[in-house]
Amino acid sequence: MSENATHPGPPIPQLEHARLKPFEGTFRATVKLWMGPGDPMVQHGTMVNTFTLGGLYLFQDYTGDPSPGPFPAFLGKGYWGYNTTSKKYEGFWIDNASTMMQLEKGDVDASGKIWTMVSSFQHPGSGQTMSKRSVIRLIDQDHNDMTTYMSGPDGIEFRSMEIMFERA
């Protein structure tokens, strides 16, 4: 069933879907993870983004380079798209570092180049609810980045991850 009563059949990608087009392709990633105070842990990997289901969703397939540390063979997969009913961008992410399915919703700014996605989840160790805010910036056709901030029950936000992507 179509979401648009005047257009029978599958939904047609809109401008909001087209805004994700610069993210399509293969990108090398430099990942910085802050597990606490001090310098971040740095890892590298490759993100392959492809449009699927008629251009409605960007499928993300991440493979981390083998490295020492708590996630020596990090793998992740996700989908990112635009919900024409709620008028929100929505993201879904799973990886081999946890058993949770991460769901995010957000908006793009007036420039069409900065997305802010928000979600909440239970901390795997404590079970307490944490909030997450990810800011995704389209720098140019070959570069983008994502900075993730977390806040716990105290409401104090801290930077937890930064990923710089460069087209391969």
HELIX and SHEET records of a PDB file:
HELIX    1   1 LEU A   15  ALA A   18  1                                   4    
HELIX    2   2 LYS A   21  PHE A   23  5                                   3    
SHEET    1   A11 GLY A  25  LEU A  33  0                                        
SHEET    2   A11 MET A  41  THR A  52 -1                                        
SHEET    3   A11 TYR A  57  GLY A  64 -1                                        
SHEET    4   A11 LEU A  75  ASN A  83 -1                                        
SHEET    5   A11 LYS A  88  ASP A  95 -1                                        
SHEET    6   A11 GLN A 102  VAL A 108 -1                                        
SHEET    7   A11 ILE A 114  GLN A 122 -1                                        
SHEET    8   A11 THR A 129  ASP A 140 -1                                        
SHEET    9   A11 HIS A 143  SER A 151 -1                                        
SHEET   10   A11 GLU A 157  ARG A 167 -1                                        
SHEET   11   A11 GLY A  25  LEU A  33 -1                                        
END                                                                             
